Amino acid sequence: MILAALAGDLSPLARAEFLITLWRLTTGESHTTEAALGRTLLGDECRARCREGFWVVGRIGLTGSVEEAETAADIVESIDLDEERSAYYQSLLRERIRARTKRRRAV
């Protein structure tokens, strides 16, 4: 549902919130053992779905704000793409972040 929403036309605030929520779901972080098992299963499912709809995350990361690019790069890191693709997209997104940050400082 989140990927479908992100593929559509959203306000910047809604897009940022959905992207952060997707990042949280794909990382599957937890503090308790029982919750960790449930979140790991949920995280596995979310990572699998995110891999299928990776183009949505990639598009936002390459066309959105610096913050969205950072979140997209973190999602790419957490969704278990093959090592070569993961490194390529993370590098592409991080380079975009550096370029946009440098431009802000110059203004």
C-alpha positions in Angstrom: 0.0 0.0 0.0 2.8 2.4 0.9 4.6 1.8 -2.4 1.3 2.3 -4.3 0.8 5.6 -2.5 4.4 6.7 -3.2 3.9 6.0 -6.9 1.1 8.5 -6.9 0.8 12.2 -6.6 1.4 13.1 -2.9 2.1 16.3 -1.0 5.8 16.6 0.0 4.9 16.0 3.7 2.9 12.9 2.9 5.6 11.5 0.6 8.2 12.1 3.3 6.1 10.4 6.0 5.4 7.4 3.8 9.0 7.0 2.8 10.1 7.1 6.5 7.4 4.6 7.4 8.7 2.3 4.6 12.2 2.7 5.9 11.1 1.7 9.4 9.2 -1.3 8.1 12.1 -2.5 5.9 14.7 -2.2 8.7 12.5 -4.4 11.0 14.2 -2.9 14.1 12.8 -4.1 17.5 13.9 -4.1 21.2 12.1 -7.2 22.6 12.6 -10.9 21.6 8.9 -11.6 21.0 8.4 -8.4 19.1 11.6 -9.0 17.2 10.3 -12.3 15.8 7.1 -10.6 14.6 8.9 -7.6 13.2 11.5 -9.8 11.5 8.8 -11.6 9.6 7.0 -8.4 8.8 10.4 -6.8 7.8 11.1 -9.8 5.5 7.8 -9.4 3.8 8.2 -5.6 3.5 11.7 -6.0 2.1 10.5 -8.5 -0.5 7.7 -6.1 -1.6 10.0 -3.2 -1.6 12.4 -5.1 -3.9 9.5 -5.7 -6.3 8.6 -2.0 -6.3 12.2 -0.7 -6.0 11.7 1.6 -9.0 9.3 3.7 -6.8 12.0 4.2 -4.1 14.7 4.8 -6.7 12.6 7.5 -8.6 11.9 9.4 -5.4 15.5 9.2 -4.3 16.7 10.5 -7.7 14.1 13.3 -8.1 13.1 14.3 -4.6 14.7 16.3 -1.8 18.0 15.6 -0.2 16.2 14.1 2.8 14.2 11.8 0.5 17.4 10.7 -1.3 19.0 9.9 2.1 16.0 7.8 3.2 15.9 6.1 -0.2 19.6 5.2 0.1 18.9 3.8 3.6 16.0 1.7 2.2 18.2 0.4 -0.6 20.7 -0.7 2.0 18.1 -2.5 4.0 16.1 -4.3 1.3 18.7 -6.9 0.4 19.3 -6.2 -3.3 22.2 -8.2 -4.7 25.5 -6.6 -3.5 26.4 -5.1 -6.9 23.0 -3.4 -7.5 22.8 -2.2 -3.9 26.2 -0.6 -4.0 25.5 1.0 -7.4 22.2 2.6 -6.3 23.5 3.6 -2.9 26.5 5.3 -4.6 24.2 7.1 -7.1 21.9 8.3 -4.3 24.7 9.4 -2.0 26.4 11.3 -4.8 23.1 13.1 -5.5 22.9 14.0 -1.8 26.5 15.4 -1.9 25.8 17.4 -5.0 22.5 18.9 -3.7 24.2 19.7 -0.4 27.1 21.5 -2.1 24.6 23.5 -4.2 22.7 24.6 -1.0 26.0 25.8 0.6 26.9 27.8 -2.5 23.6 29.7 -2.5 
